[in-house]
Amino acid sequence: MCCESIKNLIRNYSTGLLELRLGGEGGASMNIGTGGVNASIQNLVAAGRGLAAYIDVNGKILGSEQDAAREFASQMRTWYSGSETEQKAFNDVINNRYLLVKGGEADYDDGTGGRAFAKTVNNGDGTRTMYIGTAALEEGSRFGLNVVFGHEAYRNGVDDGEEGQRLETERAVEGHINTAAALMAGYGAGSVGGGICV
């Protein structure tokens, strides 16, 4: 029996009710049964929505005036899928209100003897710039840089004083922890790398 595929077209809660068998010795047939892949209308609609979101986000990235949006497409998709703050950062990049630059002001000692991963600066004209440090670019894990982006999305680029900076840092750390947790849940604990603090 070669190349048989079973789809379950009608499901009641988590139990399949109607199997569609394609291929194999019998050709195509329908049976009452619980086997096969869940090909219910709900799953097909959800898959269609996922495809539409994929086309939407990648179309926006490809259409961006910033080359960096395409270079950092994985990080942009993480923002698109993240919190409201991260979605705003995504839209700000697409609309040239948040500029992405490698190196520059992010390449400084972070105060602990290490190198900073990124720094966001308010440009004073309604835009921000995220400087992505060499340390972040060299980190090397599949999604470590996505966690850095998850952190920087919460930065306004303004020194709000000691208390304001503390609160902003708390939000940024919570944001990058949530980003890291989502990536680890989907891709495994090693996907965010050892150099990223979560």
C-alpha positions as CSV (number, residue, x, y, z in Angstrom):
1,M,0.0,0.0,0.0
2,C,1.8,3.1,-1.2
3,C,1.1,6.8,-0.9
4,E,-2.2,6.7,1.1
5,S,-3.3,10.0,2.8
6,I,-6.1,10.1,5.4
7,K,-7.8,13.4,6.2
8,N,-10.5,13.8,8.9
9,L,-13.0,16.3,7.5
10,I,-15.5,16.5,10.4
11,R,-14.4,16.6,14.1
12,N,-16.4,16.6,17.3
13,Y,-14.2,18.3,19.9
14,S,-10.9,16.4,19.5
15,T,-12.3,13.2,18.0
16,G,-12.6,12.8,14.2
17,L,-15.8,11.6,12.7
18,L,-15.5,11.5,8.9
19,E,-12.3,10.2,7.2
20,L,-11.4,10.9,3.6
21,R,-8.9,8.3,2.3
22,L,-7.0,9.3,-0.9
23,G,-4.7,6.8,-2.7
24,G,-3.6,3.4,-1.7
25,E,-5.3,0.3,-3.0
26,G,-8.9,1.6,-2.8
27,G,-8.4,4.9,-4.5
28,A,-10.6,7.5,-2.8
29,S,-13.1,6.5,-0.1
30,M,-14.9,8.0,2.9
31,N,-15.4,6.2,6.2
32,I,-16.7,6.9,9.7
33,G,-13.6,6.9,11.8
34,T,-11.2,8.8,14.0
35,G,-7.9,8.6,12.1
36,G,-6.2,11.0,9.8
37,V,-5.1,14.6,9.8
38,N,-7.5,17.2,11.1
39,A,-8.6,18.9,7.8
40,S,-11.8,20.4,9.3
41,I,-13.2,23.7,8.1
42,Q,-11.9,25.4,11.3
43,N,-8.3,24.2,10.6
44,L,-8.5,25.1,7.0
45,V,-9.8,28.6,7.8
46,A,-7.0,29.0,10.4
47,A,-4.4,28.0,7.9
48,G,-5.8,30.5,5.4
49,R,-5.6,33.2,8.0
50,G,-2.0,32.2,8.8
51,L,-1.1,32.4,5.1
52,A,-2.7,35.8,4.7
53,A,-0.7,37.1,7.7
54,Y,2.5,35.6,6.3
55,I,1.8,37.4,2.9
56,D,0.9,40.6,4.7
57,V,4.0,40.8,7.0
58,N,6.5,39.7,4.3
59,G,5.0,42.1,1.8
60,K,5.4,45.0,4.2
61,I,9.0,44.0,4.9
62,L,9.8,43.6,1.3
63,G,8.1,46.9,0.5
64,S,10.0,48.9,3.2
65,E,12.3,51.7,2.2
66,Q,14.8,50.5,4.8
67,D,17.2,47.8,3.5
68,A,17.7,46.9,7.2
69,A,14.0,45.8,7.4
70,R,14.8,43.1,4.9
71,E,18.2,42.3,6.4
72,F,16.5,41.8,9.8
73,A,13.3,40.1,8.5
74,S,13.3,37.4,11.2
75,Q,13.4,40.0,13.9
76,M,10.7,42.1,12.1
77,R,8.4,39.0,11.9
78,T,9.0,38.4,15.7
79,W,7.9,42.0,16.3
80,Y,4.8,41.6,14.1
81,S,3.8,38.5,16.1
82,G,4.6,40.1,19.5
83,S,3.0,42.5,21.9
84,E,1.2,45.7,21.0
85,T,4.5,47.6,21.7
86,E,6.4,45.3,19.4
87,Q,3.8,45.6,16.7
88,K,4.1,49.4,16.9
89,A,7.9,49.0,16.5
90,F,7.3,46.9,13.4
91,N,5.0,49.5,11.9
92,D,7.3,52.3,12.8
93,V,10.1,50.6,10.9
94,I,7.9,50.1,7.9
95,N,6.9,53.8,8.0
96,N,10.5,55.0,8.6
97,R,9.7,56.3,12.1
98,Y,12.1,53.7,13.7
99,L,15.5,53.4,11.9
100,L,17.6,50.3,12.1
101,V,21.4,50.8,12.0
102,K,24.3,48.4,12.6
103,G,27.0,49.5,14.9
104,G,27.4,53.1,15.8
105,E,26.3,54.2,19.2
106,A,25.5,50.6,20.4
107,D,29.2,49.7,20.4
108,Y,30.1,50.8,23.9
109,D,30.9,49.1,27.2
110,D,27.6,48.2,29.0
111,G,29.0,49.1,32.4
112,T,29.5,45.5,33.5
113,G,32.6,44.9,31.4
114,G,30.6,43.6,28.5
115,R,29.6,45.1,25.2
116,A,26.1,46.5,24.7
117,F,23.8,44.6,22.3
118,A,21.7,47.6,21.2
119,K,20.8,51.2,22.0
120,T,17.7,53.1,21.0
121,V,18.1,56.9,20.5
122,N,15.3,59.5,20.1
123,N,16.1,61.6,17.1
124,G,14.0,64.6,18.3
125,D,11.9,64.7,15.1
126,G,9.4,62.0,16.0
127,T,11.7,59.1,15.0
128,R,13.9,56.7,16.8
129,T,17.0,54.9,15.8
130,M,18.0,51.4,17.0
131,Y,21.8,51.0,16.8
132,I,22.4,47.2,16.7
133,G,25.7,46.5,18.4
134,T,28.5,44.3,17.1
135,A,28.0,42.0,20.2
136,A,24.4,41.3,19.2
137,L,25.4,40.7,15.5
138,E,28.1,38.3,16.6
139,E,26.0,36.4,19.2
140,G,25.3,33.7,16.7
141,S,22.2,31.9,17.8
142,R,19.2,31.5,15.5
143,F,16.9,33.8,17.4
144,G,19.1,35.7,19.9
145,L,18.9,38.9,18.0
146,N,15.1,38.6,18.0
147,V,15.3,38.8,21.8
148,V,17.4,41.9,21.5
149,F,14.8,43.5,19.2
150,G,12.1,42.4,21.7
151,H,13.9,44.4,24.4
152,E,14.6,47.5,22.3
153,A,11.0,47.8,21.1
154,Y,10.2,49.1,24.7
155,R,12.9,51.8,24.6
156,N,11.9,55.4,23.8
157,G,15.4,56.6,23.4
158,V,15.0,59.4,26.0
159,D,16.7,59.7,29.4
160,D,13.6,59.9,31.6
161,G,15.5,60.2,34.8
162,E,16.4,57.5,37.2
163,E,12.9,56.3,38.0
164,G,11.7,56.6,34.4
165,Q,14.7,54.6,33.1
166,R,14.1,52.0,35.8
167,L,10.5,51.6,34.7
168,E,11.4,51.5,31.0
169,T,14.0,48.9,31.7
170,E,11.5,46.7,33.6
171,R,9.1,46.9,30.7
172,A,11.9,46.2,28.2
173,V,13.2,43.2,30.2
174,E,9.6,41.8,30.6
175,G,9.2,42.3,26.8
176,H,12.4,40.4,25.9
177,I,11.6,37.7,28.4
178,N,8.2,37.2,26.7
179,T,9.9,37.2,23.3
180,A,12.4,34.6,24.4
181,A,9.8,32.4,26.0
182,A,7.7,32.4,22.9
183,L,10.7,31.6,20.7
184,M,11.9,28.8,23.1
185,A,8.4,27.3,23.2
186,G,8.3,27.2,19.5
187,Y,11.9,26.4,18.6
188,G,13.6,25.0,21.7
189,A,15.6,26.4,24.6
190,G,18.8,26.6,22.5
191,S,17.2,28.8,19.8
192,V,17.9,32.0,21.7
193,G,21.6,31.3,22.4
194,G,23.7,31.4,25.5
195,G,24.8,35.0,25.3
196,I,21.2,36.4,25.7
197,C,20.0,36.9,29.2
198,V,16.4,35.9,29.8
